[in-house]
C-alpha cells in the first residue's frame, strides 16, 4: 500500500515538473508564492462577514481554500469599497465593525498586503517561514460515535465510515477518543524562485492516557508543493477542500475526512473568461486528480473532480460541481482509452470492465441588499448516473439519487451588522455517499462530503454576535440543530442486524453548539498574533445508531489556542535572480 502511494506521488510529481517546464517561461514574470489558508483559520470568518456587510465585490466563497495573496487582495478591495464615494453615500458607510475587521486582516496578512501595495508580489526573494501557525487544543468528548457499515464481503460493501469526534465534524478527520484529548498542530512554508511554494502541517493528537487502536499519534496533516503560473496554480499534495454554498456542511467535498494526495489546478484570483463567455462574470475554478485509500476491497480507486463558480451579476452567483470515483484493484479491467473515458466522465463504464460512481451538483446564491444584505442559497447534488433510466445520454447525467441543501444568511439582523442569523437545511438521499465496488465517498473511514451520512436530514438555526472593539473583537455563535437518520440505505436496504442489533428504528437527535472565537490580535512575542476558539456542544439522541429503546447524551468541550508568527522568516539569496533572467 505504501509503495503504491509513493509511486503515485512520484508520478504526479514528475508530471508537475514536466508541465511546469513547458509553462514556466512565459508566466514566470507574473508569478508569486501561493500559500493556502487552512479552513479553520479566522480569515474566512472575517471575509464572510465583510462579504455579508456588502464590502466585497467578487469573493466566490464556494471554492475553498483560497490563498493568502487572494485574501490580501480581498482585504484591500474591502478597504477601497468602504472608503469609496459609493459606499459613503449609504447608511452603512461608517461601519466600525468593517473597519475593525479590515484592520485585523491587514495585521494577519501584513506580508502579502505589503507585496500588493508595493507591487513586488511578482519579484519575491527565496524565503522560509518555519512557523506559519502553531495550535494547541484540549477536547473532552463524551457519548457514542456514529458509524455506517453495510456489512457484506469484498465488493458487496457499499459503505464503511465513522465519526472521529462527536459534535466536531469538518476537522480533517483528526482522531480522538472518549474523555480528555490533546491536539497539537504546526505548519510552515517556504518559497523558491518567486514561483514555487512548499508548505506542510503536522499534527499530534489522541487521548491523554492511551493511544487509539489503528491510529498513529503523530501524522502529517497536509503537505503540498505549489507552482504559480500567472493566475493559475498547479500543485501536488494534500489540500483541504470545501465546495458549494453550505456553511455547516458541504454536500460535495468537505474537510470532514483527512485531505488526500492529488494533482490540482486552479486560478488564484477570480477572472473573466474570453470572448462572449465574459458575460458569465467573475470566474473561479478548481480541478483535481487523485487517489483514495486502500482500506476497501477495490483498493486505491482514482478520483477526479471539477468545480466552476460564476458571478454574472452583482447579486447572483451560480456554479457546477462534478466528481467521479473509478478504478481500484479488481475494478480496472479497461484500456487506456477506458481510463480516459472514466476520468473525463464521457464513458462511465460498466461493472464488468470497471464500474464508476459519479456526482454532479448545481448551486445558486442570491443577494438582496435592500433586505439588510440577505443571502439565499440552494444546492442540489445528484449521485450515480441515469444510465438505465434515460436512454442514450443517461450515462452523462449523475442525478439518479438527489440530495438537497439550502438556507439563508442575514448578515445584518441588527442594522450595525454585529448580529447575524443563519438557517440551513440538508436532505440526504438514501444513496448519498454509497456505492458497490467499494466506490463509496469516504477517505480513511471519514465521509468526504456531509458528515451526516446517507438517508438523513438536518436543520440548523444559528445566531451570532460580534462583541468588543478594536483591541478585543470576538464572536459568540449559538447553533440549534435537529437531525433524523433512517436505519437503511440504497433502495430500502436495512443495516445488518449482526452489526447493529435487531429491530432497528429511526434515530432522532437535537442539541446546541456554542462557539466563542477571539480573533488574532494580542502581541505575544512582539510580532506574533494569538487567537482562541472555545466550543461547548451537547446533543440528546433517541435510538443512537438506530438502536430501539435506547436514549443517550453526547457532549463536547473544546478549548483551542493558536499562535501565528508569519513575520518570523528567513530570506535567502539564490535562485531568484537566476530565474528572473530566464
C-alpha positions, -999 to 999 in steps of 0.1 A, spaced: 0 0 0 27 24 10 48 16 -21 19 22 -44 11 55 -28 48 65 -31 48 56 -68 16 75 -74 31 106 -57 63 103 -77 44 100 -109 24 131 -102 55 150 -91 71 141 -125 41 153 -143 41 186 -123 77 192 -132 71 184 -169 41 207 -172 59 234 -152 89 234 -175 66 237 -205 46 265 -190 71 283 -167 89 305 -192 60 326 -204 45 330 -170 73 334 -145 72 372 -146 36 372 -132 41 346 -105 42 347 -67 41 324 -37 8 306 -32 1 295 4 -35 283 10 -53 294 41 -64 265 64 -102 261 66 -103 267 103 -84 300 101 -103 331 113 -96 348 80 -126 330 64 -149 343 92 -137 378 87 -141 377 49 -175 361 52 -186 390 74 -172 416 51 -189 400 22 -222 399 41 -219 435 50 -215 443 13 -179 454 11 -166 426 -13 -174 425 -50 -160 392 -62 -155 369 -32 -166 335 -46 -166 316 -13 -180 284 -28 -144 274 -38 -121 270 -8 -94 271 3 -82 305 -10 -46 316 -10 -31 342 14 -24 365 -16 -61 363 -27 -71 371 9 -48 401 8 -64 413 -25 -99 409 -9 -88 429 22 -77 458 0 -109 456 -20 -130 459 11 -109 488 23 -114 506 -10 -151 499 -11 -155 512 25 -138 544 16 -154 550 -18 -179 576 -25 -205 550 -35 -203 534 -1 -200 567 18 -234 576 3 -250 546 21 -262 544 57 -237 516 64 -207 536 52 -193 545 86 -191 508 96 -170 503 128 -172 465 125 -160 465 89 -131 489 98 -120 467 127 -122 435 105 -101 452 78 -75 463 103 -74 427 117 -69 413 82 -41 438 74 -24 426 106 -28 389 97 -18 393 61 9 420 66 34 405 43 11 397 14 -6 432 16 28 448 16 37 428 -16 5 440 -33 9 476 -21 45 478 -33 38 457 -65 65 433 -56 44 401 -54 59 390 -88 95 395 -77 100 379 -43 132 365 -28 136 330 -16 122 327 19 113 302 47 85 307 72 93 279 98 62 288 119 32 299 100 9 288 128 10 266 159 -21 254 176 -28 235 208 -63 222 217 -79 203 246 -110 183 237 -133 164 261 -156 141 243 -185 120 258 -210 98 242 -212 72 214 -197 75 180 -219 73 149 -209 48 122 -222 35 89 -215 -1 80 -234 -20 53 -217 -53 61 -211 -78 34 -179 -90 20 -154 -77 -6 -171 -57 -34 -205 -61 -16 -196 -35 10 -213 -2 -1 -203 20 28 -180 18 58 -174 50 77 -174 65 112 -172 98 131 -138 108 145 -151 132 172 -188 135 181 -201 171 176 -170 183 159 -173 175 122 -152 190 95 -120 188 114 -97 170 89 -106 136 103 -83 142 133 -88 111 156 -98 115 193 -112 92 219 -137 93 248 -125 115 276 -97 141 275 -77 145 243 -49 168 232 -42 181 197 -11 199 185 -7 213 150 23 230 135 26 245 100 52 263 79 61 271 44 90 281 21 92 298 -13 118 293 -40 125 313 -72 95 336 -67 70 310 -81 74 276 -62 60 272 -28 62 242 -4 42 240 28 32 214 53 14 208 86 20 181 112 -4 171 139 -2 151 171 -35 140 187 -52 114 208 -63 107 244 -41 118 273 -35 84 287 -37 60 258 -32 56 221 -61 48 197 -60 14 180 -51 17 144 -41 53 146 -7 70 149 -4 98 174 17 119 151 7 123 114 13 147 85 -20 166 81 -10 185 49 19 187 26 19 203 -8 41 218 -35 25 247 -55 38 262 -87 23 295 -96 18 301 -133 5 336 -136 -31 335 -123 -31 297 -122 -17 274 -95 -6 238 -102 0 217 -71 6 182 -58 0 170 -23 -26 171 4 -50 200 4 -83 207 22 -113 212 1 -147 228 6 -171 231 -23 -205 247 -25 -228 271 -6 -231 251 26 -220 266 59 -224 238 84 -216 210 59 -206 206 23 -226 183 0 -198 176 -25 -164 180 -9 -156 189 27 -128 186 52 -147 161 73 -122 134 62 -84 139 60 -71 155 28 -59 131 2 -30 134 -22 -39 148 -56 -27 169 -85 -47 202 -86 -51 231 -109 -70 263 -100 -70 300 -106 -56 322 -78 -79 352 -83 -113 354 -100 -110 363 -136 -132 368 -167 -134 342 -194 -125 351 -230 -149 363 -258 -186 361 -252 -180 339 -221 -170 370 -202 -207 377 -197 -207 348 -172 -189 373 -149 -161 367 -124 -150 331 -126 -132 307 -103 -124 270 -109 -106 241 -93 -99 207 -108 -81 177 -93 -70 142 -99 -61 119 -70 -63 85 -54 -81 73 -24 -71 49 4 -65 11 4 -89 3 32 -115 -12 9 -119 -42 -13 -113 -23 -46 -84 -5 -30 -69 28 -42 -96 39 -66 -90 70 -87 -109 102 -81 -111 134 -100 -134 164 -99 -141 199 -111 -159 230 -97 -168 261 -117 -181 292 -100 -195 323 -117 -208 357 -106 -225 372 -137 -244 399 -117 -235 418 -85 -263 400 -66 -262 365 -82 -238 336 -82 -240 301 -96 -218 271 -102 -214 234 -110 -195 206 -94 -186 172 -108 -166 143 -93 -161 107 -104 -147 77 -85 -134 48 -106 -109 20 -109 -91 3 -80 -80 -32 -75 -102 -57 -94 -122 -28 -109 -97 -18 -136 -103 -42 -165 -101 -14 -190 -77 0 -216 -60 34 -216 -89 48 -236 -113 33 -210 -92 51 -183 -96 84 -201 -133 79 -206 -139 73 -170 -116 101 -159 -134 126 -181 -169 112 -174 -177 107 -211 -177 69 -207 -186 57 -173 -180 20 -180 -199 -10 -165 -194 -34 -136 -177 -60 -159 -149 -38 -172 -147 -13 -143 -176 5 -126 -177 42 -117 -196 64 -92 -203 100 -103 -216 131 -86 -229 163 -101 -241 194 -85 -256 228 -92 -258 257 -67 -274 292 -68 -269 321 -45 -289 354 -44 -281 386 -26 -308 411 -15 -291 444 -5 -324 461 3 -333 433 28 -303 440 50 -280 421 26 -300 389 29 -284 359 11 -305 329 -1 -287 298 -14 -297 264 -27 -276 234 -38 -286 202 -55 -263 172 -57 -270 141 -78 -252 108 -74 -247 79 -98 -258 80 -134 -292 76 -151 -277 50 -175 -308 27 -174 -333 55 -168 -325 78 -197 -316 61 -229 -285 74 -247 -274 103 -226 -282 89 -191 -246 79 -186 -237 116 -187 -263 126 -160 -252 118 -124 -287 125 -109 -301 91 -101 -301 100 -64 -306 136 -55 -298 154 -22 -306 190 -13 -291 217 9 -301 253 12 -308 282 35 -305 319 41 -280 341 59 -290 375 73 -257 394 80 -275 425 94 -301 411 118 -293 443 136 -285 474 115 -250 477 128 -241 443 114 -229 429 147 -257 403 150 -264 378 122 -288 349 117 -285 318 96 -309 290 87 -297 259 68 -313 225 60 -300 193 44 -319 163 30 -296 135 21 -309 107 -2 -306 70 9 -280 65 -18 -259 95 -7 -222 85 -5 -228 48 -10 -218 26 -39 -208 -10 -48 -173 -20 -59 -161 0 -28 -166 32 -47 -183 49 -17 -173 85 -8 -150 81 21 -113 85 29 -96 69 59 -131 60 72 -143 96 71 -172 108 49 -158 132 23 -190 153 20 -217 159 46 -208 143 79 -245 133 84 -243 103 61 -270 87 39 -307 87 44 -307 116 68 -319 152 73 -308 182 94 -318 217 102 -297 244 118 -306 278 132 -277 299 143 -274 334 157 -241 352 161 -230 384 178 -197 403 174 -186 418 207 -158 440 218 -139 467 200 -106 474 181 -84 456 206 -106 427 218 -130 417 190 -147 383 194 -177 365 181 -202 343 200 -224 320 180 -252 297 192 -263 269 168 -295 249 175 -298 218 154 -321 188 149 -313 156 129 -330 125 117 -314 93 103 -333 63 90 -320 28 95 -315 20 59 -297 29 27 -300 25 -11 -333 10 -22 -347 5 13 -319 -19 24 -316 -23 62 -283 -22 80 -273 -57 91 -286 -69 125 -253 -87 130 -236 -53 134 -264 -31 147 -286 -55 165 -323 -65 158 -353 -42 154 -337 -10 142 -356 23 143 -351 59 132 -325 79 151 -336 114 162 -313 140 179 -314 176 189 -289 198 206 -269 230 206 -233 242 200 -219 274 214 -188 288 198 -166 315 211 -140 330 186 -114 356 196 -97 369 165 -59 372 162 -45 404 177 -28 404 211 10 407 206 26 378 225 62 378 212 64 412 196 51 404 161 33 371 170 -5 370 169 -26 349 193 -62 336 187 -86 315 207 -116 293 200 -138 276 225 -168 253 218 -193 237 241 -219 213 225 -244 188 237 -269 165 220 -298 143 231 -300 112 209 -330 89 207 -321 55 193 -283 61 187 -271 41 157 -308 30 152 -309 10 185 -345 7 196 -353 16 232 -320 34 239 -316 71 247 -283 89 254 -265 122 256 -234 133 238 -212 162 248 -181 181 237 -159 207 253 -130 222 233 -105 249 241 -81 259 213 -53 285 212 -32 293 182 -1 314 176 8 329 142 43 341 136 42 349 99 66 377 104 92 353 116 110 343 84 144 338 68 151 355 34 176 335 14 198 345 -16 200 322 -46 177 314 -74 156 345 -76 180 365 -97 187 334 -119 150 327 -125 143 363 -134 168 361 -163 153 330 -179 
